[in-house]
Amino acid sequence: MTSPAVCDPAPELAIKTLACAVIKQALLDALDPTVPVGIRRDALQFLAGDRWFRRWCAAAGMRPVGLLSRRHAA
């Protein structure tokens, strides 16, 4: 029998820093032509405002406004 994981609450600054890093990495992946096509496509969809983008924006304290048009992410 395993016991449930116990986690201490993460400091708000750490959460915001991680969220910003995730969004920044998506930008780098979307704009780098040497990144594999599948990863670039996922990054473009993320930046167009998918649900994960909205969640990371909320964690970062940012308005969840897509950074790319959905037309470009298709």
C-alpha positions as CSV (number, residue, x, y, z in Angstrom):
1,M,0.0,0.0,0.0
2,T,1.4,3.4,-1.0
3,S,0.7,6.6,0.9
4,P,-0.5,9.7,-1.0
5,A,2.2,12.2,-1.9
6,V,2.4,15.1,0.4
7,C,3.5,18.4,-1.2
8,D,4.2,21.7,0.4
9,P,2.6,24.7,-1.3
10,A,5.1,26.2,-3.8
11,P,5.9,29.9,-3.3
12,E,4.0,32.2,-5.7
13,L,7.2,33.5,-7.3
14,A,8.4,30.0,-8.1
15,I,5.0,29.2,-9.8
16,K,5.1,32.5,-11.8
17,T,8.7,31.9,-12.8
18,L,7.9,28.3,-14.1
19,A,4.8,29.5,-15.9
20,C,6.8,32.2,-17.7
21,A,9.5,29.7,-18.6
22,V,7.0,27.4,-20.1
23,I,5.5,30.2,-22.3
24,K,9.0,31.4,-23.3
25,Q,10.0,27.9,-24.3
26,A,6.9,27.6,-26.5
27,L,7.9,30.8,-28.2
28,L,11.4,29.5,-28.8
29,D,10.1,26.2,-30.1
30,A,7.6,27.9,-32.4
31,L,10.1,30.3,-33.9
32,D,13.1,28.0,-34.3
33,P,13.1,26.4,-37.8
34,T,15.5,23.6,-36.6
35,V,12.9,22.3,-34.1
36,P,11.1,19.2,-35.3
37,V,7.8,20.0,-37.1
38,G,5.6,18.2,-34.6
39,I,7.0,20.2,-31.7
40,R,6.7,23.5,-33.6
41,R,3.1,22.7,-34.5
42,D,2.3,21.9,-30.8
43,A,4.0,25.2,-29.7
44,L,2.0,27.2,-32.3
45,Q,-1.2,25.7,-31.1
46,F,-0.3,26.3,-27.5
47,L,0.6,30.0,-28.3
48,A,-2.7,30.4,-30.2
49,G,-4.4,30.1,-26.8
50,D,-5.2,26.5,-26.1
51,R,-6.4,25.4,-22.7
52,W,-2.9,24.7,-21.4
53,F,-1.8,28.2,-22.5
54,R,-4.7,29.7,-20.6
55,R,-3.7,27.6,-17.5
56,W,-0.1,28.7,-17.6
57,C,-1.1,32.3,-18.2
58,A,-3.3,32.1,-15.1
59,A,-0.4,30.7,-13.1
60,A,1.9,33.5,-14.4
61,G,-0.7,36.1,-13.5
62,M,-1.1,37.1,-17.2
63,R,-4.2,37.7,-19.2
64,P,-4.6,34.6,-21.4
65,V,-4.6,36.3,-24.8
66,G,-3.2,34.1,-27.5
67,L,0.1,35.2,-28.9
68,L,-0.6,33.9,-32.4
69,S,-3.6,33.8,-34.5
70,R,-5.3,30.4,-34.7
71,R,-5.1,30.7,-38.5
72,H,-1.2,30.5,-38.2
73,A,-1.4,27.6,-35.8
74,A,-3.4,25.3,-38.1
